[in-house]
């Protein structure tokens, strides 16, 4: 997220080019108690793929929905993921 938030992650699924899943073991900001993500990339027709992105968060009071920093964080997550996977 632009270098402002730093995570230490533990991957428990790594299928190169197809799937990655991890949970966060440490973050430099107290935004959540638990956080995990799962990315699955599957072919969807000629020269296209479908990304299924699942994440689970147990927020702290600072990271709860509606908190001022929360909207910024999620907008950055979505834009960076979109940029990484080349979506328009």
SVG drawing of the C-alpha trace seen along z (x, -y; Angstrom):
<svg xmlns="http://www.w3.org/2000/svg" viewBox="-19 -10 26 35">
<polyline fill="none" stroke="black" stroke-width="0.4" points="0.0,0.0 2.5,-2.5 5.0,-1.4 2.9,-2.8 1.7,0.6 4.1,3.4 3.1,7.0 4.9,10.2 3.1,13.0 3.1,16.8 2.0,18.5 0.3,21.9 -0.6,22.3 1.7,21.4 0.8,22.7 2.8,20.6 0.6,18.7 -2.6,20.2 -3.1,19.7 -1.6,18.1 -3.0,18.0 -1.5,16.5 -2.1,15.0 -0.5,12.1 1.7,12.8 2.6,9.2 1.7,5.7 3.3,2.3 -0.1,0.7 -2.8,2.0 -5.6,2.2 -6.6,5.9 -6.4,8.8 -6.3,11.3 -6.0,11.0 -5.7,13.6 -6.0,13.6 -6.5,16.2 -6.0,15.5 -7.1,17.9 -6.4,17.3 -8.3,19.5 -8.6,19.5 -11.9,17.9 -12.0,18.2 -9.4,17.3 -6.6,15.1 -8.6,14.3 -8.5,15.2 -10.8,14.9 -9.3,13.7 -11.2,14.8 -9.8,12.8 -11.0,13.7 -9.8,12.0 -10.9,12.3 -10.3,9.6 -11.0,9.3 -10.4,5.6 -9.4,3.6 -11.3,0.4 -8.8,-1.5 -9.5,0.8 -13.2,1.3 -15.5,0.5 -16.2,-3.2 -12.9,-4.2 -11.2,-7.1 -8.1,-5.1 -10.1,-2.0 -11.5,-3.5 -8.0,-4.6 -6.5,-1.2 -9.2,0.8 -9.0,-1.6 -5.3,-1.0 -5.6,2.8 -8.0,2.9 -6.1,0.6 -2.8,2.3 -4.3,5.8 -5.9,4.6 -2.6,3.1 -0.6,6.3 -3.0,8.6 -3.2,6.2 -7.0,5.6 -8.4,2.4"/>
</svg>
